[in-house]
Structure formats: structure tokens, C-alpha cells
Amino acid sequence: MNALLVAVMAIALVISSSANAVILNTLNDIDYQWLELTETQGMSRSQVEAKLSDASSTLFGYRYASRSEVKSLLFSYTGEWDGLNGFHGDTDVVSGTSQYLNDFGITQPSSTSSTGDYYYWVVEGYYVLYDSNAPQGTLGIYGSASECGYAETTCVSFTRLYTDTAGNITMAHQADIYGYSDTISNPYTTSVTTQRNDYGSFLVLDIAPVPVPAAAWLFASGLIGLAGFARRKNT
């Protein structure tokens, strides 16, 4: 049993040695593996695309998520969007946005200084407290080729989360132009050559069973064989 455990650990080590920071989820009955936005932070779409086909790159094999995939991803965290553009105080939206930022990484951190609490009238119809100097969020490049206009432009999703001066999460921002709709004609876009430190890219893999490398099986078989030989020798 100990030999088998060692073999399994060895295989896991071989498989995970080149792993990126990933998020696994299922959207519309399809399994996906997403790469954290912070893995491509500061890179333009043109720079990322050059690495997607580079076998020596950690981005090799990934692709840009489509508009519909990003919309489904955002909804998987916050629930179906209510169609209201603006700031939301709904508990599910706020907590879901917080979890989304926790999973995909914050590319646009909040300011370290505080300007004081203010009241804001959210789309649900009530006031919440927020610190106007404390939003944090992510900017994520996405979309298949030319999904957001010309070949020289690309979609950008923008998600923000607000806290009050005590650090309580109180408000999130949702808008159709920022990825919550895959049908509007004027989504938020930027040039494919835009390079900003607060931009990352929504890269995804369609998950399929990954065969264990032959070398890993050979290594594991050798370990198990050696363990069996040692046991027979001892007896």
C-alpha cells in the first residue's frame, strides 16, 4: 500500500509540475478550466495570442473565452443579471462578485487611503454605505476574434466591488457593456495592442480526460516493482 501511495504521489507531481493557477467550473453542462486573470496581467491581447500557440509557453493550448462563455461565467457567480445597469447592493450579487474576484484575482486594487463613507442609491432601491476611494476589481480581455467589432479591437469585462471605511463589502457594479450581455452591439472594448497593468485575459480550456504521460506510468511501475522486490527479499 505504501508503494502504491508513493507511485500515485509521483504521478501527481509529474502532472502538476507545469500547472497554472486555474479555476474549474461547469457552464451549460460543459466543463471548463479557466486561467486566473492575474496570470496574464499587464499583457495585451496581441502578446497573449502569440503565446497561445507557443509550445514552450505556460499559455499553450488555452484560447480566449467567447462572449457567451464570459457571460455564463459571471452569472455563475452572481446569479442571472436583472438587466439593470449600475451599482447593486443585492447580497447574492455582492457576495458572488467577491468570490469571483477571489478566484480570478484582483487586477485593479483599491486605494490605500480612505475618503469617508457616503450613501449611494443602488438599483434595488435603497441606500448603502461605500467608501468612494475603495473600489477594487478586474479588467479582463475576452471574446473570439472580431466578436466586439473590428479585428483590431477586443471585448473587455470590468467588474468592481466596493467597501465602506470599515472594510465591509457593500456594493458591486454590473453592466451589460462589461460582459453581462453577449448580444448588445456596443460592448466595452479596447485595442488588441492595449497593454495596461490592470488588464488580464479570460483564457479557457475545454476539459477532456488527460492521459497520464507514459514516462509517469513507467516511473510508477518501477517504484511498485522495487517495493515488491524489497518485500520478497525481507520475507
Phi and psi restraints in degrees (value plus and minus 20) as a CYANA .aco file:
   2 ASN   PHI     -81.9   -41.9
   2 ASN   PSI     -60.7   -20.7
   3 ALA   PHI     -83.1   -43.1
   3 ALA   PSI     -60.1   -20.1
   4 LEU   PHI     -84.9   -44.9
   4 LEU   PSI     -59.8   -19.8
   5 LEU   PHI     -83.0   -43.0
   5 LEU   PSI     -63.1   -23.1
   6 VAL   PHI     -81.5   -41.5
   6 VAL   PSI     -61.7   -21.7
   7 ALA   PHI     -83.4   -43.4
   7 ALA   PSI     -64.7   -24.7
   8 VAL   PHI     -82.0   -42.0
   8 VAL   PSI     -61.7   -21.7
   9 MET   PHI     -84.2   -44.2
   9 MET   PSI     -58.0   -18.0
  10 ALA   PHI     -85.2   -45.2
  10 ALA   PSI     -62.0   -22.0
  11 ILE   PHI     -83.2   -43.2
  11 ILE   PSI     -64.0   -24.0
  12 ALA   PHI     -80.5   -40.5
  12 ALA   PSI     -57.9   -17.9
  13 LEU   PHI     -84.9   -44.9
  13 LEU   PSI     -62.3   -22.3
  14 VAL   PHI     -83.8   -43.8
  14 VAL   PSI     -64.1   -24.1
  15 ILE   PHI     -88.3   -48.3
  15 ILE   PSI     -59.0   -19.0
  16 SER   PHI    -109.9   -69.9
  16 SER   PSI     -21.3    18.7
  17 SER   PHI     -82.5   -42.5
  17 SER   PSI     -46.2    -6.2
  18 SER   PHI    -134.8   -94.8
  18 SER   PSI       0.4    40.4
  19 ALA   PHI     -92.7   -52.7
  19 ALA   PSI     125.4   165.4
  20 ASN   PHI    -116.0   -76.0
  20 ASN   PSI     154.3   194.3
  21 ALA   PHI     -97.2   -57.2
  21 ALA   PSI      91.6   131.6
  22 VAL   PHI    -146.1  -106.1
  22 VAL   PSI     139.3   179.3
  23 ILE   PHI    -142.9  -102.9
  23 ILE   PSI     109.1   149.1
  24 LEU   PHI    -125.3   -85.3
  24 LEU   PSI     113.6   153.6
  25 ASN   PHI    -177.0  -137.0
  25 ASN   PSI     149.5   189.5
  26 THR   PHI    -139.5   -99.5
  26 THR   PSI     104.9   144.9
  27 LEU   PHI    -144.2  -104.2
  27 LEU   PSI     104.2   144.2
  28 ASN   PHI      33.6    73.6
  28 ASN   PSI      22.3    62.3
  29 ASP   PHI      48.2    88.2
  29 ASP   PSI      -3.7    36.3
  30 ILE   PHI    -136.5   -96.5
  30 ILE   PSI     112.3   152.3
  31 ASP   PHI    -105.6   -65.6
  31 ASP   PSI     115.1   155.1
  32 TYR   PHI    -149.5  -109.5
  32 TYR   PSI     133.3   173.3
  33 GLN   PHI    -142.1  -102.1
  33 GLN   PSI      95.4   135.4
  34 TRP   PHI    -122.0   -82.0
  34 TRP   PSI     126.9   166.9
  35 LEU   PHI    -115.8   -75.8
  35 LEU   PSI     116.3   156.3
  36 GLU   PHI     -77.1   -37.1
  36 GLU   PSI     123.8   163.8
  37 LEU   PHI     -81.8   -41.8
  37 LEU   PSI     -51.7   -11.7
  38 THR   PHI     -88.3   -48.3
  38 THR   PSI     -35.4     4.6
  39 GLU   PHI     -90.5   -50.5
  39 GLU   PSI     -43.8    -3.8
  40 THR   PHI    -138.7   -98.7
  40 THR   PSI      -3.4    36.6
  41 GLN   PHI     -80.0   -40.0
  41 GLN   PSI     113.9   153.9
  42 GLY   PHI      68.1   108.1
  42 GLY   PSI     -21.2    18.8
  43 MET   PHI    -124.8   -84.8
  43 MET   PSI     119.3   159.3
  44 SER   PHI     -95.8   -55.8
  44 SER   PSI     146.8   186.8
  45 ARG   PHI     -82.6   -42.6
  45 ARG   PSI     -60.1   -20.1
  46 SER   PHI     -80.1   -40.1
  46 SER   PSI     -60.4   -20.4
  47 GLN   PHI     -87.6   -47.6
  47 GLN   PSI     -61.0   -21.0
  48 VAL   PHI     -85.7   -45.7
  48 VAL   PSI     -65.6   -25.6
  49 GLU   PHI     -81.6   -41.6
  49 GLU   PSI     -50.3   -10.3
  50 ALA   PHI     -86.9   -46.9
  50 ALA   PSI     -45.6    -5.6
  51 LYS   PHI    -110.6   -70.6
  51 LYS   PSI     -39.6     0.4
  52 LEU   PHI     -84.2   -44.2
  52 LEU   PSI     -48.7    -8.7
  53 SER   PHI    -125.5   -85.5
  53 SER   PSI     -11.7    28.3
  54 ASP   PHI    -113.5   -73.5
  54 ASP   PSI      90.4   130.4
  55 ALA   PHI     -82.0   -42.0
  55 ALA   PSI     -39.5     0.5
  56 SER   PHI    -109.2   -69.2
  56 SER   PSI     -24.0    16.0
  57 SER   PHI    -112.2   -72.2
  57 SER   PSI     128.8   168.8
  58 THR   PHI     -90.3   -50.3
  58 THR   PSI     -31.3     8.7
  59 LEU   PHI    -112.9   -72.9
  59 LEU   PSI     -22.2    17.8
  60 PHE   PHI     -78.7   -38.7
  60 PHE   PSI     111.7   151.7
  61 GLY   PHI      75.5   115.5
  61 GLY   PSI     -40.9    -0.9
  62 TYR   PHI     -95.4   -55.4
  62 TYR   PSI     147.2   187.2
  63 ARG   PHI    -162.9  -122.9
  63 ARG   PSI     143.5   183.5
  64 TYR   PHI     -93.6   -53.6
  64 TYR   PSI     116.0   156.0
  65 ALA   PHI     -90.7   -50.7
  65 ALA   PSI     124.9   164.9
  66 SER   PHI     -97.5   -57.5
  66 SER   PSI     152.1   192.1
  67 ARG   PHI     -82.0   -42.0
  67 ARG   PSI     -63.8   -23.8
  68 SER   PHI     -86.6   -46.6
  68 SER   PSI     -54.8   -14.8
  69 GLU   PHI     -88.3   -48.3
  69 GLU   PSI     -60.4   -20.4
  70 VAL   PHI     -88.3   -48.3
  70 VAL   PSI     -60.7   -20.7
  71 LYS   PHI     -78.9   -38.9
  71 LYS   PSI     -66.6   -26.6
  72 SER   PHI     -83.3   -43.3
  72 SER   PSI     -57.2   -17.2
  73 LEU   PHI     -81.7   -41.7
  73 LEU   PSI     -68.9   -28.9
  74 LEU   PHI     -82.6   -42.6
  74 LEU   PSI     -61.4   -21.4
  75 PHE   PHI     -86.5   -46.5
  75 PHE   PSI     -48.9    -8.9
  76 SER   PHI     -84.5   -44.5
  76 SER   PSI     -42.6    -2.6
  77 TYR   PHI    -114.3   -74.3
  77 TYR   PSI     -61.2   -21.2
  78 THR   PHI    -126.6   -86.6
  78 THR   PSI     -25.9    14.1
  79 GLY   PHI      64.3   104.3
  79 GLY   PSI     146.5   186.5
  80 GLU   PHI     -77.1   -37.1
  80 GLU   PSI     109.5   149.5
  81 TRP   PHI     -83.8   -43.8
  81 TRP   PSI     120.4   160.4
  82 ASP   PHI    -103.8   -63.8
  82 ASP   PSI     -17.7    22.3
  83 GLY   PHI      64.0   104.0
  83 GLY   PSI     -20.8    19.2
  84 LEU   PHI    -116.6   -76.6
  84 LEU   PSI      99.1   139.1
  85 ASN   PHI     -99.5   -59.5
  85 ASN   PSI     113.6   153.6
  86 GLY   PHI     118.1   158.1
  86 GLY   PSI    -176.8  -136.8
  87 PHE   PHI    -111.0   -71.0
  87 PHE   PSI     113.4   153.4
  88 HIS   PHI    -137.1   -97.1
  88 HIS   PSI     118.1   158.1
  89 GLY   PHI    -128.9   -88.9
  89 GLY   PSI     -22.1    17.9
  90 ASP   PHI     -74.9   -34.9
  90 ASP   PSI     113.5   153.5
  91 THR   PHI     -78.6   -38.6
  91 THR   PSI     -63.5   -23.5
  92 ASP   PHI     -85.0   -45.0
  92 ASP   PSI     -60.9   -20.9
  93 VAL   PHI     -86.0   -46.0
  93 VAL   PSI     -64.9   -24.9
  94 VAL   PHI     -86.8   -46.8
  94 VAL   PSI     -68.2   -28.2
  95 SER   PHI     -87.6   -47.6
  95 SER   PSI     -57.4   -17.4
  96 GLY   PHI     -85.3   -45.3
  96 GLY   PSI     -61.3   -21.3
  97 THR   PHI     -83.2   -43.2
  97 THR   PSI     -60.2   -20.2
  98 SER   PHI     -80.8   -40.8
  98 SER   PSI     -64.0   -24.0
  99 GLN   PHI     -86.5   -46.5
  99 GLN   PSI     -58.4   -18.4
 100 TYR   PHI     -80.5   -40.5
 100 TYR   PSI     -65.6   -25.6
 101 LEU   PHI     -85.4   -45.4
 101 LEU   PSI     -56.0   -16.0
 102 ASN   PHI     -84.3   -44.3
 102 ASN   PSI     -58.3   -18.3
 103 ASP   PHI     -96.7   -56.7
 103 ASP   PSI     -66.6   -26.6
 104 PHE   PHI    -113.0   -73.0
 104 PHE   PSI     -31.0     9.0
 105 GLY   PHI      73.3   113.3
 105 GLY   PSI     128.6   168.6
 106 ILE   PHI    -116.6   -76.6
 106 ILE   PSI      97.3   137.3
 107 THR   PHI    -116.3   -76.3
 107 THR   PSI     -35.0     5.0
 108 GLN   PHI    -146.2  -106.2
 108 GLN   PSI      67.4   107.4
 109 PRO   PHI     -91.5   -51.5
 109 PRO   PSI     139.9   179.9
 110 SER   PHI     -96.2   -56.2
 110 SER   PSI     141.1   181.1
 111 SER   PHI     -90.8   -50.8
 111 SER   PSI     130.5   170.5
 112 THR   PHI    -100.1   -60.1
 112 THR   PSI     -37.1     2.9
 113 SER   PHI    -115.4   -75.4
 113 SER   PSI     137.7   177.7
 114 SER   PHI    -140.8  -100.8
 114 SER   PSI     121.9   161.9
 115 THR   PHI    -127.7   -87.7
 115 THR   PSI     -20.5    19.5
 116 GLY   PHI      84.1   124.1
 116 GLY   PSI     141.7   181.7
 117 ASP   PHI    -102.7   -62.7
 117 ASP   PSI     121.2   161.2
 118 TYR   PHI    -150.5  -110.5
 118 TYR   PSI     136.0   176.0
 119 TYR   PHI    -113.5   -73.5
 119 TYR   PSI     117.3   157.3
 120 TYR   PHI    -151.6  -111.6
 120 TYR   PSI     115.1   155.1
 121 TRP   PHI    -105.0   -65.0
 121 TRP   PSI      87.7   127.7
 122 VAL   PHI    -104.4   -64.4
 122 VAL   PSI     148.2   188.2
 123 VAL   PHI     -85.4   -45.4
 123 VAL   PSI     -41.5    -1.5
 124 GLU   PHI     -94.7   -54.7
 124 GLU   PSI     -32.3     7.7
 125 GLY   PHI      80.9   120.9
 125 GLY   PSI      14.3    54.3
 126 TYR   PHI    -173.7  -133.7
 126 TYR   PSI     149.2   189.2
 127 TYR   PHI    -112.8   -72.8
 127 TYR   PSI     124.7   164.7
 128 VAL   PHI    -151.5  -111.5
 128 VAL   PSI     135.0   175.0
 129 LEU   PHI    -105.2   -65.2
 129 LEU   PSI     121.4   161.4
 130 TYR   PHI    -173.1  -133.1
 130 TYR   PSI     132.4   172.4
 131 ASP   PHI    -116.8   -76.8
 131 ASP   PSI      94.5   134.5
 132 SER   PHI     -85.1   -45.1
 132 SER   PSI     -33.6     6.4
 133 ASN   PHI    -123.1   -83.1
 133 ASN   PSI      -6.5    33.5
 134 ALA   PHI    -143.5  -103.5
 134 ALA   PSI       4.5    44.5
 135 PRO   PHI     -92.8   -52.8
 135 PRO   PSI     129.0   169.0
 136 GLN   PHI    -159.9  -119.9
 136 GLN   PSI     136.2   176.2
 137 GLY   PHI    -198.5  -158.5
 137 GLY   PSI    -183.8  -143.8
 138 THR   PHI    -154.0  -114.0
 138 THR   PSI     126.8   166.8
 139 LEU   PHI    -138.0   -98.0
 139 LEU   PSI      99.8   139.8
 140 GLY   PHI    -147.5  -107.5
 140 GLY   PSI     102.9   142.9
 141 ILE   PHI     -95.7   -55.7
 141 ILE   PSI     117.4   157.4
 142 TYR   PHI    -177.0  -137.0
 142 TYR   PSI     159.4   199.4
 143 GLY   PHI      84.8   124.8
 143 GLY   PSI     122.1   162.1
 144 SER   PHI     -89.2   -49.2
 144 SER   PSI     150.4   190.4
 145 ALA   PHI     -74.4   -34.4
 145 ALA   PSI     105.9   145.9
 146 SER   PHI      44.2    84.2
 146 SER   PSI      -2.7    37.3
 147 GLU   PHI     -88.8   -48.8
 147 GLU   PSI     -41.9    -1.9
 148 CYS   PHI    -136.2   -96.2
 148 CYS   PSI      17.4    57.4
 149 GLY   PHI      99.7   139.7
 149 GLY   PSI    -154.0  -114.0
 150 TYR   PHI     -94.7   -54.7
 150 TYR   PSI     145.2   185.2
 151 ALA   PHI     -83.4   -43.4
 151 ALA   PSI     -41.0    -1.0
 152 GLU   PHI    -107.8   -67.8
 152 GLU   PSI     -21.3    18.7
 153 THR   PHI    -139.5   -99.5
 153 THR   PSI     142.0   182.0
 154 THR   PHI    -165.3  -125.3
 154 THR   PSI     133.8   173.8
 155 CYS   PHI     -89.4   -49.4
 155 CYS   PSI     131.8   171.8
 156 VAL   PHI    -156.9  -116.9
 156 VAL   PSI     106.1   146.1
 157 SER   PHI    -113.3   -73.3
 157 SER   PSI     117.0   157.0
 158 PHE   PHI    -148.2  -108.2
 158 PHE   PSI      96.9   136.9
 159 THR   PHI    -143.9  -103.9
 159 THR   PSI     108.4   148.4
 160 ARG   PHI    -145.6  -105.6
 160 ARG   PSI     129.2   169.2
 161 LEU   PHI    -153.7  -113.7
 161 LEU   PSI     115.8   155.8
 162 TYR   PHI    -137.3   -97.3
 162 TYR   PSI     129.3   169.3
 163 THR   PHI    -146.1  -106.1
 163 THR   PSI     146.7   186.7
 164 ASP   PHI    -111.0   -71.0
 164 ASP   PSI    -198.0  -158.0
 165 THR   PHI     -87.5   -47.5
 165 THR   PSI     -37.5     2.5
 166 ALA   PHI    -105.7   -65.7
 166 ALA   PSI     -23.4    16.6
 167 GLY   PHI      70.4   110.4
 167 GLY   PSI     -15.3    24.7
 168 ASN   PHI     -96.1   -56.1
 168 ASN   PSI     111.5   151.5
 169 ILE   PHI     -95.7   -55.7
 169 ILE   PSI     102.2   142.2
 170 THR   PHI    -142.9  -102.9
 170 THR   PSI     -42.5    -2.5
 171 MET   PHI    -174.6  -134.6
 171 MET   PSI     124.6   164.6
 172 ALA   PHI    -151.0  -111.0
 172 ALA   PSI     138.8   178.8
 173 HIS   PHI    -134.7   -94.7
 173 HIS   PSI     113.1   153.1
 174 GLN   PHI    -154.1  -114.1
 174 GLN   PSI     119.2   159.2
 175 ALA   PHI    -174.2  -134.2
 175 ALA   PSI     126.7   166.7
 176 ASP   PHI     -82.1   -42.1
 176 ASP   PSI     -51.9   -11.9
 177 ILE   PHI     -91.7   -51.7
 177 ILE   PSI     -34.2     5.8
 178 TYR   PHI    -121.0   -81.0
 178 TYR   PSI       3.2    43.2
 179 GLY   PHI      89.5   129.5
 179 GLY   PSI     -24.7    15.3
 180 TYR   PHI    -106.6   -66.6
 180 TYR   PSI     -19.1    20.9
 181 SER   PHI    -160.4  -120.4
 181 SER   PSI     118.1   158.1
 182 ASP   PHI    -128.7   -88.7
 182 ASP   PSI      -4.3    35.7
 183 THR   PHI    -140.8  -100.8
 183 THR   PSI     -39.1     0.9
 184 ILE   PHI     -85.9   -45.9
 184 ILE   PSI     132.3   172.3
 185 SER   PHI    -108.3   -68.3
 185 SER   PSI     -27.5    12.5
 186 ASN   PHI    -148.4  -108.4
 186 ASN   PSI      35.8    75.8
 187 PRO   PHI     -86.0   -46.0
 187 PRO   PSI     141.2   181.2
 188 TYR   PHI     -87.6   -47.6
 188 TYR   PSI     109.8   149.8
 189 THR   PHI    -154.9  -114.9
 189 THR   PSI     148.4   188.4
 190 THR   PHI    -170.9  -130.9
 190 THR   PSI     151.9   191.9
 191 SER   PHI     -92.9   -52.9
 191 SER   PSI     129.0   169.0
 192 VAL   PHI     -86.7   -46.7
 192 VAL   PSI     -33.1     6.9
 193 THR   PHI    -119.9   -79.9
 193 THR   PSI     -19.5    20.5
 194 THR   PHI     -82.8   -42.8
 194 THR   PSI     107.3   147.3
 195 GLN   PHI    -145.9  -105.9
 195 GLN   PSI      86.7   126.7
 196 ARG   PHI    -152.3  -112.3
 196 ARG   PSI     127.4   167.4
 197 ASN   PHI     -89.9   -49.9
 197 ASN   PSI     -37.4     2.6
 198 ASP   PHI    -119.0   -79.0
 198 ASP   PSI      -8.4    31.6
 199 TYR   PHI    -122.5   -82.5
 199 TYR   PSI     117.4   157.4
 200 GLY   PHI    -147.0  -107.0
 200 GLY   PSI    -193.3  -153.3
 201 SER   PHI    -150.3  -110.3
 201 SER   PSI     119.3   159.3
 202 PHE   PHI    -102.9   -62.9
 202 PHE   PSI      77.2   117.2
 203 LEU   PHI    -129.5   -89.5
 203 LEU   PSI     121.9   161.9
 204 VAL   PHI    -163.3  -123.3
 204 VAL   PSI     134.3   174.3
 205 LEU   PHI    -144.7  -104.7
 205 LEU   PSI     116.0   156.0
 206 ASP   PHI     -98.3   -58.3
 206 ASP   PSI     100.0   140.0
 207 ILE   PHI     -95.4   -55.4
 207 ILE   PSI     110.6   150.6
 208 ALA   PHI    -154.8  -114.8
 208 ALA   PSI     136.3   176.3
 209 PRO   PHI     -74.0   -34.0
 209 PRO   PSI     106.3   146.3
 210 VAL   PHI    -118.0   -78.0
 210 VAL   PSI      98.2   138.2
 211 PRO   PHI     -86.8   -46.8
 211 PRO   PSI     119.4   159.4
 212 VAL   PHI     -91.4   -51.4
 212 VAL   PSI     110.8   150.8
 213 PRO   PHI     -74.4   -34.4
 213 PRO   PSI     121.8   161.8
 214 ALA   PHI     -77.1   -37.1
 214 ALA   PSI     -55.8   -15.8
 215 ALA   PHI     -83.4   -43.4
 215 ALA   PSI     -55.3   -15.3
 216 ALA   PHI     -87.3   -47.3
 216 ALA   PSI     -63.2   -23.2
 217 TRP   PHI     -84.0   -44.0
 217 TRP   PSI     -60.6   -20.6
 218 LEU   PHI     -83.3   -43.3
 218 LEU   PSI     -61.9   -21.9
 219 PHE   PHI     -84.2   -44.2
 219 PHE   PSI     -64.1   -24.1
 220 ALA   PHI     -84.7   -44.7
 220 ALA   PSI     -61.6   -21.6
 221 SER   PHI     -81.7   -41.7
 221 SER   PSI     -59.7   -19.7
 222 GLY   PHI     -82.6   -42.6
 222 GLY   PSI     -62.0   -22.0
 223 LEU   PHI     -83.5   -43.5
 223 LEU   PSI     -64.4   -24.4
 224 ILE   PHI     -83.9   -43.9
 224 ILE   PSI     -60.6   -20.6
 225 GLY   PHI     -82.9   -42.9
 225 GLY   PSI     -62.6   -22.6
 226 LEU   PHI     -83.9   -43.9
 226 LEU   PSI     -59.7   -19.7
 227 ALA   PHI     -83.9   -43.9
 227 ALA   PSI     -61.5   -21.5
 228 GLY   PHI     -85.9   -45.9
 228 GLY   PSI     -58.7   -18.7
 229 PHE   PHI     -83.7   -43.7
 229 PHE   PSI     -62.1   -22.1
 230 ALA   PHI     -85.2   -45.2
 230 ALA   PSI     -57.0   -17.0
 231 ARG   PHI     -86.0   -46.0
 231 ARG   PSI     -63.7   -23.7
 232 ARG   PHI     -84.3   -44.3
 232 ARG   PSI     -57.0   -17.0
 233 LYS   PHI     -85.0   -45.0
 233 LYS   PSI     -60.8   -20.8
 234 ASN   PHI     -86.3   -46.3
 234 ASN   PSI     -54.1   -14.1
